[in-house]
Amino acid sequence: MHRAYHRWDSPALNRPMELLVFGHAGAPVIVFPTSQGRFYEYEDRGMVGALAHHLDQGWVQLICVDSVDAESFYCEWAHPRGRLYRHDQYERYVLDEVLPFVRSQNANPFTMLHGCSFGAIHAMMFGLRYPTRFNRVLGLSGYYDIHRFLDGFHDEEVHHHNPIDIVRHLQEGQLANDLRRIEIIMAIGRDDGAAWTNHALSDALWSKGIWHAMRWWDGWSHDWPFWQQMIQRYINGAD
């Protein structure tokens, strides 16, 4: 299996950023780590191994990015708007640096966003905010209400970042049409503490006529062995 490490000084974040690429061809999958996780987490936790066949066959290519969660949503000393500001810089890193890097390495235009737990929040935010840049969002066990990570802080800027609010306040127009084009797949355990946010987001999506797949698993299902099963099942789309 092709495996490559890359590092560069990010202009958007003003710090070095690292990532790992797995696979030689196929649809690019930008993978976000869990809470404050690192770019090598997906490999260490057996997720790359779970997709070994897909990677060897050239069906998908994984781009496992690093996080700056400790400087944004988990930076408890910063004001919530400051946390969002750092996250916005991270968005610029992904959109203006990672995506062009991917395009320079891989001509396949079908690009996916994926993450587990907090990584699913990142994947969903990028998909809902920039649907023309991506084709599929695959969120496993995500908590889709970011107020929890902003000390309950509310303002218009928060609403523009919060997945549930983005969809609930969506008006008919170009963004709504773009969101009807992207594939959204969510999977979570029925007993997961984040399950209610999946219910809320799913209800909001249906209310706006946005097709998506909401897949419920038995029990808690919030751990790597379950996510290994989920990713094998849904990487090619909703079953």
C-alpha positions as CSV (number, residue, x, y, z in Angstrom):
1,M,0.0,0.0,0.0
2,H,1.2,3.5,-0.9
3,R,1.9,5.6,2.2
4,A,3.4,9.1,2.1
5,Y,4.1,11.7,4.8
6,H,3.9,15.4,3.9
7,R,4.7,18.5,6.0
8,W,4.7,22.2,5.2
9,D,4.5,25.6,6.9
10,S,0.9,26.6,6.6
11,P,0.3,30.3,5.6
12,A,-3.3,30.1,6.9
13,L,-2.3,28.8,10.3
14,N,1.2,30.2,10.6
15,R,2.5,26.9,11.8
16,P,3.8,23.6,10.4
17,M,1.1,21.1,9.5
18,E,1.4,17.4,8.7
19,L,-0.6,14.8,6.9
20,L,-0.5,11.2,5.7
21,V,-1.7,10.0,2.3
22,F,-2.7,6.3,1.9
23,G,-3.4,4.7,-1.5
24,H,-2.2,5.4,-5.0
25,A,-5.5,6.3,-6.7
26,G,-9.2,6.6,-6.4
27,A,-11.7,9.1,-4.9
28,P,-9.9,11.3,-2.4
29,V,-11.2,11.1,1.2
30,I,-10.1,13.9,3.5
31,V,-10.1,12.4,7.0
32,F,-10.3,14.5,10.2
33,P,-9.1,13.0,13.5
34,T,-11.2,12.8,16.7
35,S,-11.0,15.4,19.5
36,Q,-7.5,17.0,19.5
37,G,-6.3,14.0,17.5
38,R,-3.4,13.8,15.2
39,F,-2.9,12.9,11.5
40,Y,-1.6,9.4,12.3
41,E,-4.6,8.5,14.5
42,Y,-6.6,6.9,11.7
43,E,-3.7,4.5,10.9
44,D,-2.9,3.8,14.5
45,R,-6.6,2.9,15.3
46,G,-6.9,0.3,12.5
47,M,-9.1,2.4,10.2
48,V,-6.5,2.3,7.3
49,G,-6.2,-1.4,7.7
50,A,-10.0,-1.7,7.6
51,L,-9.9,-0.1,4.2
52,A,-6.9,-2.0,2.9
53,H,-8.8,-3.7,0.1
54,H,-10.3,-0.4,-1.1
55,L,-6.8,1.2,-1.0
56,D,-5.0,-1.6,-2.8
57,Q,-7.7,-1.7,-5.5
58,G,-7.3,2.0,-6.1
59,W,-10.9,2.8,-5.2
60,V,-10.1,5.5,-2.6
61,Q,-7.2,7.5,-1.4
62,L,-7.1,8.7,2.2
63,I,-5.7,12.1,3.1
64,C,-5.4,12.1,6.9
65,V,-5.0,15.7,8.1
66,D,-3.9,17.0,11.5
67,S,-6.1,19.1,13.8
68,V,-5.8,22.4,15.6
69,D,-8.7,21.6,18.0
70,A,-6.6,22.5,21.0
71,E,-6.2,25.9,19.5
72,S,-9.9,26.3,18.5
73,F,-12.9,24.5,20.0
74,Y,-10.9,23.0,22.9
75,C,-9.0,26.2,23.7
76,E,-10.9,27.0,27.0
77,W,-9.1,30.2,27.8
78,A,-10.1,31.8,24.5
79,H,-13.4,33.6,24.0
80,P,-15.8,31.6,21.8
81,R,-15.4,34.0,18.9
82,G,-11.6,33.6,19.2
83,R,-12.1,29.8,19.0
84,L,-14.2,30.3,15.8
85,Y,-11.6,32.6,14.4
86,R,-8.9,29.9,14.7
87,H,-11.2,27.4,13.2
88,D,-11.8,29.7,10.3
89,Q,-8.0,29.7,9.7
90,Y,-8.1,25.9,9.8
91,E,-10.9,26.1,7.1
92,R,-8.5,28.2,4.9
93,Y,-5.8,25.6,5.4
94,V,-8.0,22.8,4.3
95,L,-9.6,24.7,1.4
96,D,-6.6,26.7,0.1
97,E,-3.8,24.3,0.9
98,V,-4.9,20.7,1.4
99,L,-7.4,20.6,-1.5
100,P,-4.9,22.1,-4.1
101,F,-2.3,19.6,-2.8
102,V,-4.9,16.8,-3.3
103,R,-5.7,18.0,-6.8
104,S,-2.0,18.1,-7.7
105,Q,-1.6,14.4,-6.7
106,N,-5.0,13.0,-7.8
107,A,-7.1,13.9,-10.8
108,N,-10.2,12.1,-9.5
109,P,-12.8,14.8,-8.9
110,F,-15.1,12.9,-6.5
111,T,-13.9,14.2,-3.1
112,M,-15.2,12.9,0.3
113,L,-15.1,14.3,3.8
114,H,-15.0,11.9,6.6
115,G,-14.4,11.7,10.4
116,C,-15.4,9.9,13.5
117,S,-16.7,11.6,16.7
118,F,-15.3,15.2,16.6
119,G,-13.8,14.5,13.2
120,A,-17.4,14.0,12.0
121,I,-18.2,17.6,13.1
122,H,-15.4,18.9,11.0
123,A,-16.5,16.8,8.0
124,M,-20.1,18.0,8.3
125,M,-19.2,21.7,8.8
126,F,-17.1,21.6,5.6
127,G,-19.8,19.8,3.7
128,L,-22.6,22.1,4.7
129,R,-20.6,25.3,4.4
130,Y,-18.8,24.5,1.1
131,P,-20.9,21.9,-0.7
132,T,-19.6,22.8,-4.2
133,R,-16.1,21.7,-3.2
134,F,-17.1,18.2,-2.1
135,N,-19.3,15.3,-3.2
136,R,-19.9,13.2,-0.1
137,V,-19.9,13.6,3.7
138,L,-19.5,10.5,5.8
139,G,-19.9,11.3,9.5
140,L,-19.6,8.5,12.1
141,S,-20.9,9.2,15.7
142,G,-20.8,13.0,15.3
143,Y,-22.1,15.6,17.7
144,Y,-23.6,18.2,15.4
145,D,-24.3,21.1,17.9
146,I,-21.1,23.1,18.4
147,H,-22.6,25.2,21.2
148,R,-21.3,22.5,23.5
149,F,-17.8,23.5,22.6
150,L,-18.3,27.2,22.8
151,D,-19.6,27.4,26.4
152,G,-23.2,27.7,25.1
153,F,-22.3,31.0,23.4
154,H,-24.7,32.1,20.7
155,D,-24.5,34.7,18.0
156,E,-24.9,34.9,14.2
157,E,-21.4,33.7,13.5
158,V,-21.9,30.6,15.6
159,H,-25.1,29.9,13.7
160,H,-23.2,30.0,10.4
161,H,-20.9,27.3,11.7
162,N,-23.3,25.1,13.6
163,P,-24.5,22.2,11.5
164,I,-28.0,22.1,12.9
165,D,-28.5,25.8,12.7
166,I,-27.0,26.0,9.1
167,V,-29.8,23.7,7.9
168,R,-32.6,25.0,10.1
169,H,-32.1,28.5,8.9
170,L,-31.5,27.6,5.3
171,Q,-33.5,29.6,2.7
172,E,-34.3,28.5,-0.8
173,G,-31.5,29.5,-3.2
174,Q,-28.2,28.4,-4.4
175,L,-26.9,27.0,-1.2
176,A,-30.0,24.8,-0.7
177,N,-29.7,23.5,-4.3
178,D,-26.0,22.8,-3.8
179,L,-26.7,20.9,-0.6
180,R,-29.3,18.7,-2.5
181,R,-26.4,17.7,-4.8
182,I,-24.0,16.5,-2.1
183,E,-24.3,13.0,-0.5
184,I,-24.6,13.1,3.3
185,I,-24.3,9.8,5.3
186,M,-24.5,9.7,9.1
187,A,-24.2,6.6,11.2
188,I,-24.4,6.5,15.0
189,G,-25.4,4.2,17.9
190,R,-28.9,4.6,19.2
191,D,-27.6,4.9,22.8
192,D,-24.8,7.4,21.9
193,G,-25.0,10.7,23.8
194,A,-24.7,12.5,20.5
195,A,-27.7,10.6,19.0
196,W,-30.1,13.5,19.6
197,T,-28.0,15.8,17.4
198,N,-28.2,13.3,14.6
199,H,-31.9,13.2,15.0
200,A,-32.1,17.0,14.9
201,L,-29.8,17.4,11.9
202,S,-31.6,14.6,10.0
203,D,-35.0,16.2,10.7
204,A,-33.7,19.6,9.6
205,L,-32.3,18.1,6.4
206,W,-35.6,16.4,5.5
207,S,-37.5,19.6,6.3
208,K,-35.5,21.3,3.6
209,G,-35.9,18.5,1.1
210,I,-32.2,17.5,1.3
211,W,-31.7,13.8,0.8
212,H,-29.4,12.0,3.1
213,A,-28.8,8.6,4.8
214,M,-29.3,8.3,8.5
215,R,-28.1,4.9,9.7
216,W,-28.8,3.8,13.3
217,W,-26.6,1.1,15.0
218,D,-27.6,-0.8,18.1
219,G,-26.2,0.3,21.5
220,W,-23.5,2.9,22.0
221,S,-21.2,2.0,19.0
222,H,-18.9,5.0,19.8
223,D,-15.5,3.3,19.4
224,W,-12.9,2.3,16.8
225,P,-14.1,-1.4,16.4
226,F,-17.6,-0.1,15.4
227,W,-16.2,2.7,13.2
228,Q,-14.1,0.1,11.4
229,Q,-17.3,-1.8,10.5
230,M,-19.1,1.4,9.6
231,I,-16.5,2.7,7.2
232,Q,-16.3,-0.6,5.4
233,R,-20.1,-0.5,5.0
234,Y,-20.6,3.1,4.0
235,I,-17.4,4.2,2.2
236,N,-19.0,3.4,-1.2
237,G,-22.3,5.1,-0.3
238,A,-25.4,4.4,1.7
239,D,-26.4,0.7,1.7
